[in-house]
C-alpha cells in the first residue's frame, strides 16, 4: 500500500507541475525586460470610461466619499 500511495503522490506532483506551466515561467524569467522608452510606445492610449452605478453612489454617499 505504501508504494501505491507514493506513486499517487508522484503522479499528483507531476500533474501539479504540468498545471503550473513552470517551463513557460522559467523561459520568461530569463527573457530580456520590455523597453521602457517612449519611442517604443509612441501611440496615445485612451483611458477607459468608468461608470458609477446607483448602488456604488449610495455607498459612497453613506461613507461621505465624492465619486463624481
Buried (B, 14 or more C-beta within 10 A) or exposed (E): EEEEEEEEEEEEEEEEEEEEEEEEEEEEEEEEEEEEEEEEEEEEEEEEEEEEEEEEEEEBEEEEEEEE
